[in-house]
């Protein structure tokens, strides 16, 4: 949720219908923004009936959460996921039959999906083993299910068998939603890898056809089609979900003082960090600033895309709205619901694609910046004593709190730029962001000004190279709003680049 979303919800006059989690998000988003309009609407929100009663409702939720977590522990012991000696379940120890299928029948459809996944390991991310994916994502899905159960006011009141059923539904739903996120994220990655401009009508039709074909293959247990997913996509999607859960846990802790979900997320984080140490070190600090994932390179962009796609999947899940036990089964049995779901997700994928292309065209997907960010993340991975840093250290007087605050502000401004429908206003917001990013503490440490002023390869600005563009490329550039925005935004920098070339020639 961003400031624009929060304001729209307040203006909708439906605050009394919203879940308490959404009310927390509205308050947090408006409170953390330095936008004058956000502060104005924060006052409006606080004077509504929902805003005035939020503190009391939050206090009541503490008891609900504690009772629910106690019930969950009993459920997990009863189904054999954890013993009385173990503190956490080990999802790699599922019971399988002679055909190597899970005995839990509700897991068969999503297990069938994972059996058809083929991993494409690219050098820009840590390697992923396909045989480990089901267990890894089950770990994540379990915490996702706990997050939903925590805020369910009725869960602790259910009979043991009903609790077991509700737990299984929440777990399966999280696994199945994740499948759609990964497949959708791969479609965006594939398109943005080969094209950096506005999609033509024919290309939009091809993407729509791909979405339809892939989604139908996901939900059909008899379909034998393979799903090739990159390690960049898989890791980016996993970190995006862990970051979402981390934010939910922080929100729950702040408003109810309950640390129950925080402890679960922390254990999950430590376990997955051992498998993908570099990715988690670089991306976990961006939990509250997902729009800034671009400074973390290709996996960061993938995580940004997955974060937005996951939100669209969660918000448009028709099975969750009617409390059906399985998203796969519901979509297979309800063709109209599948059509609406595909159309909603397709719109989100196009929006994410446009955002990714904008990042690329503006130069923020920059290897120098991502390397500097990795060094900074490694610096804060261990306790830091600023007093022991040399005066020449780029991290002198730079605290984790300052970095987090800076990233949060920048992320909010990126969201504003990406969601601004007016071309002239969007250009202004991007220029303003660009200027503030370079001058900000984080921009200074990442040496953003230098990185964004010069090309990646030194040869590009030490030698004169005559470039002749084919006519069709000129036409393509003219038709691309993202490219046009990049040209207008970075045009002042061309003078500096030309000066660099001239100086190098001397």
C-alpha positions as CSV (number, residue, x, y, z in Angstrom):
1,X,0.0,0.0,0.0
2,X,1.2,3.5,-0.8
3,X,-0.1,7.0,0.1
4,X,-2.4,7.1,-2.9
5,X,-4.0,3.8,-1.9
6,X,-4.4,4.9,1.7
7,X,-6.1,8.2,0.6
8,X,-8.4,6.3,-1.7
9,X,-9.5,4.0,1.0
10,X,-10.3,6.9,3.4
11,X,-12.2,8.7,0.7
12,X,-14.2,5.5,-0.1
13,X,-16.0,5.9,3.2
14,X,-15.7,2.1,3.8
15,X,-13.2,2.1,6.7
16,X,-15.6,0.3,9.0
17,X,-15.7,-2.6,6.5
18,X,-11.9,-3.1,6.4
19,X,-9.8,-5.7,8.3
20,X,-7.8,-4.4,11.1
21,X,-4.6,-5.2,9.2
22,X,-5.6,-2.8,6.4
23,X,-6.4,-0.1,9.0
24,X,-2.9,-0.6,10.5
25,X,-1.4,-0.2,7.0
26,X,-3.3,3.1,6.3
27,X,-2.1,4.6,9.6
28,X,1.5,3.4,9.1
29,X,1.8,4.6,5.5
30,X,0.4,8.0,6.2
31,X,2.4,8.4,9.4
32,X,5.7,7.6,7.7
33,X,5.3,9.9,4.7
34,X,6.6,13.5,4.6
35,X,4.0,14.3,2.0
36,X,1.8,17.2,3.2
37,X,-1.3,15.5,1.8
38,X,-0.5,12.3,3.7
39,X,-0.3,14.3,7.0
40,X,-3.7,15.9,6.1
41,X,-5.4,12.6,5.5
42,X,-3.8,11.1,8.7
43,X,-5.7,13.7,10.7
44,X,-8.9,12.9,8.8
45,X,-8.3,9.1,9.5
46,X,-7.7,9.7,13.2
47,X,-11.0,11.5,13.5
48,X,-13.0,8.8,11.9
49,X,-14.8,6.1,14.0
50,X,-12.4,3.5,12.7
51,X,-9.4,5.6,13.5
52,X,-10.5,6.5,17.0
53,X,-11.3,2.9,17.9
54,X,-8.1,1.4,16.4
55,X,-6.0,1.5,19.6
56,X,-8.7,-0.5,21.6
57,X,-9.2,-3.0,18.8
58,X,-5.4,-3.5,18.5
59,X,-5.2,-4.2,22.2
60,X,-7.9,-6.8,22.0
61,X,-6.0,-8.5,19.1
62,X,-3.1,-9.3,21.4
63,X,-5.3,-11.9,23.2
64,X,-6.6,-13.2,19.9
65,X,-3.1,-13.7,18.6
66,X,-1.8,-15.4,21.7
67,X,-4.8,-17.8,21.7
68,X,-4.4,-18.6,18.0
69,X,-0.7,-19.3,18.2
70,X,-1.3,-21.7,21.1
71,X,-4.0,-23.5,19.0
72,X,-1.6,-23.7,16.0
73,X,1.1,-25.4,18.1
74,X,-1.4,-28.1,19.1
75,X,-2.5,-28.5,15.5
76,X,1.1,-29.0,14.3
77,X,1.8,-31.5,17.0
78,X,-1.4,-33.4,16.2
79,X,-0.6,-33.8,12.4
80,X,3.1,-34.7,13.1
81,X,4.8,-31.7,11.7
82,X,6.5,-31.1,15.0
83,X,7.1,-33.3,18.0
84,X,6.9,-32.2,21.6
85,X,10.7,-31.9,21.6
86,X,11.1,-29.9,18.4
87,X,10.3,-26.2,18.4
88,X,9.8,-25.8,14.6
89,X,8.4,-28.2,11.9
90,X,10.7,-29.6,9.2
91,X,8.8,-29.5,5.9
92,X,11.5,-31.5,4.2
93,X,10.1,-34.5,6.1
94,X,6.7,-34.8,4.5
95,X,5.3,-38.3,4.4
96,X,5.2,-39.6,0.9
97,X,3.6,-42.7,-0.7
98,X,5.3,-45.4,-2.9
99,X,4.9,-43.1,-5.9
100,X,6.8,-40.3,-4.1
101,X,3.6,-38.2,-3.7
102,X,2.6,-36.4,-0.4
103,X,0.0,-38.4,1.6
104,X,-1.7,-35.1,2.3
105,X,-4.1,-35.1,-0.6
106,X,-4.8,-31.4,-0.6
107,X,-1.1,-30.9,-1.4
108,X,-1.2,-33.0,-4.6
109,X,-2.2,-30.3,-7.1
110,X,0.6,-27.9,-6.0
111,X,3.1,-30.7,-5.6
112,X,2.4,-31.7,-9.2
113,X,3.2,-28.1,-10.2
114,X,6.6,-28.2,-8.4
115,X,7.4,-31.6,-10.0
116,X,7.2,-29.8,-13.4
117,X,9.5,-26.9,-12.5
118,X,12.9,-26.8,-14.3
119,X,15.4,-24.3,-12.9
120,X,17.5,-22.1,-15.2
121,X,20.5,-21.1,-13.1
122,X,22.0,-17.7,-14.3
123,X,25.3,-16.3,-13.2
124,X,23.8,-13.2,-11.8
125,X,22.2,-15.1,-8.8
126,X,23.1,-18.0,-6.5
127,X,22.2,-21.5,-7.8
128,X,18.9,-23.0,-7.0
129,X,18.2,-26.8,-6.8
130,X,14.8,-27.7,-8.2
131,X,14.4,-30.7,-5.8
132,X,14.6,-28.3,-2.8
133,X,12.0,-25.8,-4.1
134,X,8.9,-27.6,-2.6
135,X,10.3,-27.8,0.9
136,X,11.7,-24.2,0.8
137,X,8.4,-22.7,-0.3
138,X,6.6,-24.9,2.2
139,X,8.6,-23.2,4.9
140,X,7.6,-19.8,3.6
141,X,3.9,-20.9,3.1
142,X,3.7,-22.1,6.7
143,X,4.6,-18.6,8.0
144,X,2.3,-17.0,5.5
145,X,-0.5,-19.3,6.8
146,X,0.4,-18.3,10.4
147,X,0.1,-14.7,9.5
148,X,-3.5,-15.2,8.3
149,X,-4.4,-17.4,11.2
150,X,-3.0,-14.9,13.8
151,X,-5.6,-12.3,12.9
152,X,-8.5,-14.7,12.6
153,X,-10.8,-13.9,15.6
154,X,-12.5,-17.3,15.3
155,X,-9.6,-19.7,14.9
156,X,-9.0,-20.5,18.6
157,X,-12.8,-21.1,19.1
158,X,-13.0,-23.8,16.5
159,X,-13.0,-27.5,17.3
160,X,-9.6,-29.3,16.9
161,X,-10.6,-30.9,13.6
162,X,-11.9,-27.6,12.3
163,X,-8.6,-25.9,13.3
164,X,-6.7,-28.6,11.5
165,X,-8.8,-28.0,8.4
166,X,-8.4,-24.2,8.6
167,X,-4.6,-24.6,9.0
168,X,-4.4,-26.9,6.0
169,X,-6.5,-24.5,3.9
170,X,-4.3,-21.5,4.8
171,X,-1.1,-23.5,4.1
172,X,-2.3,-24.9,0.7
173,X,-3.6,-21.4,-0.4
174,X,-0.2,-19.8,0.4
175,X,1.6,-22.5,-1.6
176,X,-0.8,-22.1,-4.6
177,X,-0.6,-18.3,-4.6
178,X,3.2,-18.5,-4.7
179,X,3.0,-20.7,-7.8
180,X,1.1,-18.0,-9.7
181,X,3.5,-15.3,-8.5
182,X,6.6,-17.3,-9.7
183,X,5.1,-18.1,-13.1
184,X,3.9,-14.5,-13.6
185,X,7.2,-13.0,-12.5
186,X,9.0,-15.3,-15.0
187,X,6.8,-13.9,-17.8
188,X,7.8,-10.3,-16.9
189,X,11.5,-11.3,-16.7
190,X,11.3,-13.0,-20.1
191,X,9.7,-10.0,-21.8
192,X,11.9,-7.3,-20.2
193,X,15.0,-9.3,-21.0
194,X,14.4,-9.0,-24.8
195,X,12.5,-5.7,-25.1
196,X,12.8,-2.3,-23.5
197,X,10.0,-0.3,-24.9
198,X,6.2,0.0,-25.0
199,X,4.5,-3.2,-25.9
200,X,2.8,-3.3,-29.3
201,X,-0.8,-4.7,-29.7
202,X,0.6,-7.9,-31.1
203,X,3.0,-8.3,-28.2
204,X,0.3,-7.7,-25.6
205,X,-1.8,-10.4,-27.3
206,X,1.2,-12.8,-27.2
207,X,1.6,-12.1,-23.4
208,X,-2.1,-12.5,-22.8
209,X,-1.9,-15.9,-24.6
210,X,1.1,-16.9,-22.6
211,X,-0.6,-16.0,-19.3
212,X,-3.7,-18.0,-20.3
213,X,-1.6,-21.0,-21.4
214,X,0.6,-21.0,-18.3
215,X,-2.3,-20.4,-15.8
216,X,-4.3,-23.3,-17.3
217,X,-1.3,-25.5,-17.1
218,X,-0.8,-24.6,-13.4
219,X,-4.3,-25.7,-12.3
220,X,-4.6,-28.8,-14.5
221,X,-3.2,-31.8,-12.6
222,X,-3.1,-33.8,-15.9
223,X,-1.0,-31.2,-17.7
224,X,2.6,-32.3,-18.4
225,X,3.9,-28.9,-19.4
226,X,7.2,-27.9,-17.8
227,X,7.8,-24.5,-16.1
228,X,11.2,-23.1,-16.7
229,X,11.9,-20.6,-13.9
230,X,15.2,-18.7,-13.4
231,X,17.1,-18.7,-10.1
232,X,16.8,-14.9,-10.3
233,X,13.0,-15.2,-10.3
234,X,12.8,-17.9,-7.6
235,X,15.1,-16.1,-5.1
236,X,13.6,-12.7,-5.8
237,X,10.1,-14.1,-5.2
238,X,11.1,-15.9,-2.0
239,X,12.8,-12.8,-0.5
240,X,9.8,-10.6,-1.5
241,X,7.5,-12.9,0.4
242,X,9.8,-13.0,3.5
243,X,10.0,-9.2,3.4
244,X,6.2,-9.0,3.2
245,X,5.9,-11.3,6.2
246,X,8.5,-9.3,8.1
247,X,6.6,-6.1,7.5
248,X,3.4,-7.8,8.7
249,X,5.2,-9.1,11.8
250,X,6.6,-5.6,12.6
251,X,3.2,-4.1,12.2
252,X,1.6,-6.7,14.5
253,X,4.4,-6.1,17.1
254,X,4.0,-2.3,16.9
255,X,0.2,-2.3,17.3
256,X,-0.4,-5.3,19.6
257,X,3.0,-5.8,21.3
258,X,2.8,-9.4,20.1
259,X,6.2,-10.9,19.0
260,X,4.7,-14.2,17.9
261,X,5.0,-13.7,14.2
262,X,8.3,-11.9,14.5
263,X,9.9,-15.0,16.0
264,X,8.6,-17.2,13.2
265,X,9.8,-14.8,10.5
266,X,13.2,-14.6,12.2
267,X,13.6,-18.4,12.2
268,X,12.6,-18.5,8.5
269,X,15.0,-15.8,7.6
270,X,17.9,-17.5,9.3
271,X,17.2,-20.8,7.6
272,X,16.8,-19.4,4.1
273,X,19.8,-17.1,4.6
274,X,22.0,-20.2,4.9
275,X,20.9,-21.3,1.5
276,X,21.1,-18.0,-0.3
277,X,23.4,-15.9,1.9
278,X,24.3,-13.2,-0.7
279,X,20.7,-12.6,-1.9
280,X,19.2,-12.4,1.6
281,X,22.0,-10.2,2.9
282,X,21.4,-7.7,0.0
283,X,17.6,-7.8,-0.2
284,X,16.3,-8.3,3.3
285,X,17.4,-4.7,4.3
286,X,14.9,-3.5,1.6
287,X,11.9,-5.0,3.3
288,X,10.3,-1.6,3.9
289,X,11.5,-0.1,0.6
290,X,10.6,-2.7,-2.1
291,X,10.5,0.0,-4.8
292,X,14.3,0.5,-4.2
293,X,15.0,-3.1,-5.1
294,X,16.5,-1.9,-8.4
295,X,19.7,-0.7,-6.5
296,X,20.3,-4.4,-5.7
297,X,20.7,-5.5,-9.3
298,X,18.8,-8.2,-11.2
299,X,17.6,-10.1,-8.2
300,X,16.5,-6.9,-6.6
301,X,14.4,-6.0,-9.7
302,X,12.9,-9.5,-9.6
303,X,12.0,-9.0,-5.9
304,X,10.4,-5.7,-6.7
305,X,8.3,-7.3,-9.5
306,X,7.4,-10.3,-7.3
307,X,6.3,-8.0,-4.5
308,X,3.8,-6.2,-6.7
309,X,2.6,-9.4,-8.4
310,X,2.1,-11.1,-5.1
311,X,0.0,-8.2,-3.9
312,X,-2.2,-8.5,-7.0
313,X,-2.5,-12.3,-6.5
314,X,-3.5,-11.8,-2.9
315,X,-6.0,-9.0,-3.6
316,X,-7.6,-10.9,-6.6
317,X,-7.7,-14.4,-5.2
318,X,-11.4,-15.4,-5.8
319,X,-11.0,-18.6,-3.7
320,X,-10.0,-16.7,-0.6
321,X,-13.0,-14.5,-0.9
322,X,-15.4,-17.4,-0.7
323,X,-13.2,-19.4,1.7
324,X,-12.6,-22.3,-0.7
325,X,-10.0,-24.8,0.3
326,X,-7.9,-24.5,-2.9
327,X,-7.2,-21.8,-5.4
328,X,-6.2,-24.3,-8.1
329,X,-9.4,-26.4,-7.7
330,X,-11.6,-23.3,-7.5
331,X,-10.2,-21.8,-10.8
332,X,-10.5,-25.2,-12.5
333,X,-14.2,-25.5,-11.5
334,X,-15.1,-21.9,-12.1
335,X,-14.1,-20.8,-15.7
336,X,-15.5,-17.3,-15.2
337,X,-13.5,-16.8,-12.1
338,X,-10.4,-18.0,-13.9
339,X,-11.0,-15.5,-16.7
340,X,-11.4,-12.6,-14.3
341,X,-8.3,-13.7,-12.3
342,X,-6.2,-13.8,-15.5
343,X,-7.4,-10.4,-16.7
344,X,-6.6,-8.8,-13.3
345,X,-3.2,-10.4,-13.2
346,X,-2.5,-9.5,-16.8
347,X,-3.1,-5.8,-16.0
348,X,-0.7,-6.0,-13.1
349,X,2.0,-7.7,-15.2
350,X,1.8,-5.0,-17.8
351,X,2.2,-2.3,-15.1
352,X,5.1,-4.1,-13.5
353,X,6.8,-4.5,-16.9
354,X,6.4,-0.8,-17.6
355,X,8.0,-0.1,-14.2
356,X,10.9,-2.4,-14.8
357,X,11.6,-0.9,-18.3
358,X,11.5,2.6,-16.8
359,X,14.1,1.5,-14.2
360,X,16.3,0.1,-17.0
361,X,16.0,3.1,-19.3
362,X,16.8,5.6,-16.5
363,X,20.0,3.7,-15.7
364,X,19.1,2.6,-12.2
365,X,19.8,-1.0,-13.0
366,X,23.5,-0.3,-12.7
367,X,26.1,-2.9,-11.8
368,X,28.3,-0.2,-10.0
369,X,25.4,0.9,-7.8
370,X,24.4,-2.7,-7.0
371,X,28.0,-3.6,-6.1
372,X,28.2,-0.6,-3.8
373,X,24.9,-1.5,-2.2
374,X,26.1,-5.1,-1.6
375,X,29.2,-3.6,0.2
376,X,27.0,-1.4,2.3
377,X,24.7,-4.4,3.1
378,X,27.7,-6.4,4.1
379,X,28.9,-3.5,6.3
380,X,25.6,-3.6,8.3
381,X,25.3,-7.4,8.4
382,X,27.4,-7.2,11.6
383,X,27.2,-4.8,14.6
384,X,28.8,-1.5,13.6
385,X,30.8,0.8,15.9
386,X,31.1,4.1,14.1
387,X,33.7,5.3,16.6
388,X,36.2,2.7,15.2
389,X,35.7,3.7,11.6
390,X,38.4,5.8,10.0
391,X,37.5,9.4,9.0
392,X,37.9,8.4,5.4
393,X,35.4,5.6,5.6
394,X,32.3,6.2,3.4
395,X,30.2,4.8,6.2
396,X,31.4,7.2,8.8
397,X,28.3,8.5,10.8
398,X,26.0,6.4,8.6
399,X,23.6,4.4,10.9
400,X,21.3,1.6,10.0
401,X,18.4,3.8,11.1
402,X,19.4,6.6,8.8
403,X,19.7,4.2,5.9
404,X,16.3,2.7,6.5
405,X,14.7,6.1,6.8
406,X,16.4,7.3,3.7
407,X,15.3,4.2,1.7
408,X,11.7,4.5,2.9
409,X,11.5,8.1,1.7
410,X,13.0,7.3,-1.7
411,X,10.8,4.2,-2.1
412,X,7.7,6.4,-1.5
413,X,8.8,8.9,-4.1
414,X,9.5,6.1,-6.7
415,X,6.0,4.8,-6.0
416,X,4.6,8.3,-6.7
417,X,6.6,8.5,-10.0
418,X,5.6,5.1,-11.2
419,X,1.9,5.6,-10.5
420,X,1.6,9.2,-11.8
421,X,-0.6,9.0,-14.9
422,X,0.2,12.5,-16.2
423,X,3.3,12.6,-18.4
424,X,4.4,16.1,-17.4
425,X,4.0,15.5,-13.7
426,X,5.7,12.1,-13.9
427,X,8.7,13.7,-15.6
428,X,8.8,16.3,-12.8
429,X,8.6,13.6,-10.1
430,X,11.4,11.5,-11.7
431,X,13.6,14.5,-12.0
432,X,13.0,15.4,-8.3
433,X,13.7,11.8,-7.3
434,X,16.9,11.7,-9.3
435,X,18.2,14.9,-7.7
436,X,17.2,13.8,-4.2
437,X,18.6,10.3,-4.6
438,X,22.0,11.6,-5.7
439,X,22.2,14.1,-2.8
440,X,20.8,11.7,-0.2
441,X,23.0,9.9,2.3
442,X,22.4,6.6,0.6
443,X,23.0,8.1,-2.9
444,X,26.3,9.6,-1.7
445,X,27.5,6.3,-0.2
446,X,26.5,4.4,-3.4
447,X,28.3,7.1,-5.4
448,X,25.1,7.4,-7.4
449,X,26.1,10.7,-9.2
450,X,29.2,9.2,-10.7
451,X,27.6,5.8,-11.5
452,X,24.6,7.5,-13.3
453,X,26.7,10.0,-15.2
454,X,29.1,7.7,-17.0
455,X,28.5,4.5,-19.0
456,X,29.2,1.1,-17.5
457,X,32.2,0.3,-19.8
458,X,35.1,2.8,-19.6
459,X,35.7,2.2,-23.4
460,X,32.4,3.9,-24.0
461,X,33.7,7.3,-22.8
462,X,37.4,7.0,-23.8
463,X,36.9,6.4,-27.5
464,X,34.8,8.0,-30.1
465,X,32.5,5.5,-31.7
466,X,30.3,6.4,-34.6
467,X,26.8,4.9,-34.1
468,X,24.3,4.5,-36.9
469,X,20.8,3.6,-35.9
470,X,18.6,1.8,-38.3
471,X,15.4,3.6,-39.2
472,X,13.1,1.1,-37.4
473,X,15.0,1.7,-34.2
474,X,14.4,5.4,-34.4
475,X,10.7,4.7,-34.9
476,X,10.7,2.4,-31.9
477,X,12.4,5.0,-29.7
478,X,9.9,7.6,-30.8
479,X,7.0,5.3,-29.9
480,X,8.4,4.4,-26.4
481,X,7.1,6.6,-23.6
482,X,9.6,5.0,-21.2
483,X,12.5,5.7,-23.6
484,X,11.1,9.2,-24.1
485,X,11.0,9.8,-20.4
486,X,14.6,8.6,-20.0
487,X,15.8,10.9,-22.8
488,X,14.1,13.9,-21.3
489,X,15.3,13.1,-17.8
490,X,18.9,12.2,-18.7
491,X,19.4,14.8,-21.5
492,X,21.2,17.2,-19.2
493,X,23.7,14.4,-18.4
494,X,24.7,14.0,-22.0
495,X,26.7,17.2,-21.8
496,X,28.7,15.7,-18.9
497,X,29.3,12.5,-20.8
498,X,30.5,14.4,-23.8
499,X,32.9,16.3,-21.6
500,X,34.2,13.1,-20.1
501,X,34.9,11.8,-23.6
502,X,36.6,15.0,-24.6
503,X,38.8,15.0,-21.5
504,X,39.7,11.4,-21.9
505,X,40.8,12.1,-25.5
506,X,43.2,14.8,-24.4
